[in-house]
Amino acid sequence: MQEKKVKKQLIMGCILFGISIISGSLQVVFSPFNFVRVVSLIVVIGSSLCVGAFIRELFILKKTINPNQ
């Protein structure tokens, strides 16, 4: 039961991070000011790196726990 709850929380977290990255990307594309574009782009790239590293670690952890899959 606890494992299902943790999985749901991880999935919801990844979805929310994804939505925030998409909204940040839209801000980069549609912003008329260069300073806002640059700062938003740095934030979007940093967020993408963090989310990607987190998801990669989840897959590595899953693979080490269940080596047969």
C-alpha positions as CSV (number, residue, x, y, z in Angstrom):
1,M,0.0,0.0,0.0
2,Q,2.8,2.4,0.9
3,E,4.6,1.6,-2.4
4,K,1.5,2.6,-4.5
5,K,1.2,5.9,-2.6
6,V,4.9,6.7,-3.2
7,K,4.5,5.8,-6.9
8,K,1.5,8.1,-7.2
9,Q,3.4,10.9,-5.5
10,L,6.4,10.5,-7.8
11,I,4.2,10.5,-10.9
12,M,2.3,13.6,-9.8
13,G,5.6,15.3,-9.0
14,C,7.0,14.6,-12.4
15,I,3.8,15.8,-14.1
16,L,3.8,19.0,-12.1
17,F,7.5,19.6,-12.9
18,G,6.8,18.9,-16.6
19,I,3.9,21.5,-16.6
20,S,6.1,24.1,-14.9
21,I,8.9,23.4,-17.5
22,I,6.3,23.8,-20.4
23,S,5.0,27.1,-18.9
24,G,8.5,28.4,-18.5
25,S,9.3,27.5,-22.1
26,L,6.2,29.4,-23.3
27,Q,7.4,32.4,-21.3
28,V,10.8,32.2,-23.0
29,V,9.1,32.0,-26.4
30,F,6.6,34.8,-26.0
31,S,8.4,37.3,-23.8
32,P,9.1,40.6,-25.5
33,F,12.1,41.5,-23.2
34,N,15.5,39.9,-23.7
35,F,16.4,39.9,-20.0
36,V,13.3,38.0,-19.1
37,R,14.0,35.5,-21.9
38,V,17.5,34.9,-20.7
39,V,16.6,34.4,-17.1
40,S,13.6,32.2,-18.0
41,L,15.7,30.1,-20.3
42,I,18.3,29.5,-17.6
43,V,15.6,28.5,-15.2
44,V,14.0,26.2,-17.8
45,I,17.3,24.5,-18.6
46,G,18.1,24.0,-14.9
47,S,14.7,22.6,-14.1
48,S,14.9,20.3,-17.1
49,L,18.3,19.0,-15.9
50,C,17.0,18.4,-12.4
51,V,13.8,16.6,-13.6
52,G,15.8,14.5,-16.1
53,A,18.4,13.5,-13.5
54,F,15.6,12.6,-11.1
55,I,13.8,10.4,-13.6
56,R,17.0,8.7,-14.7
57,E,17.8,7.9,-11.1
58,L,14.3,6.4,-10.7
59,F,14.9,4.1,-13.7
60,I,18.4,3.1,-12.4
61,L,16.9,2.4,-8.9
62,K,14.1,0.3,-10.4
63,K,16.6,-1.7,-12.5
64,T,18.8,-2.4,-9.4
65,I,15.9,-3.5,-7.3
66,N,14.4,-5.7,-10.0
67,P,17.3,-7.0,-12.1
68,N,15.1,-9.5,-14.0
69,Q,13.0,-6.7,-15.7
